[in-house]
Amino acid sequence: MANTRSAEKQQRQAEKAAARNRAGKSRLRSALKKARASVTDAGSMSASFSEIDKAAKRGIIKTNTADRYKSRLAKAAKRATAK
């Protein structure tokens, strides 16, 4: 429990940030699932790349993690179109 006004304010801010991060992470996961389900669709791939970049920009995931996600999606798409 917060003892000072500043600690109470920090608690409120932390709760808001956690809610924002949770929502962003959920959006990211949904985009990744959608992209993995339809790897051959360029539109969903583009939308998921955009969502990954937004998550990285907002600090929900790190830049290297975003790059890794995009790389794996692109590799999966290339494999799917080669078949």
QUINORPE-V475660 format. One record per run of one state. SS is the DSSP state (helix for helix, strand for strand, loop for the rest). FROM is the first residue (numbers start at 1). TO is the last residue. Records with the same first field share a line. If there is no record, write none. Layout:
SS=FROM-TO / FROM-TO
This chain:
loop=1-4 / 38-41 / 58-62 / 83-83
helix=5-37 / 42-57 / 63-82
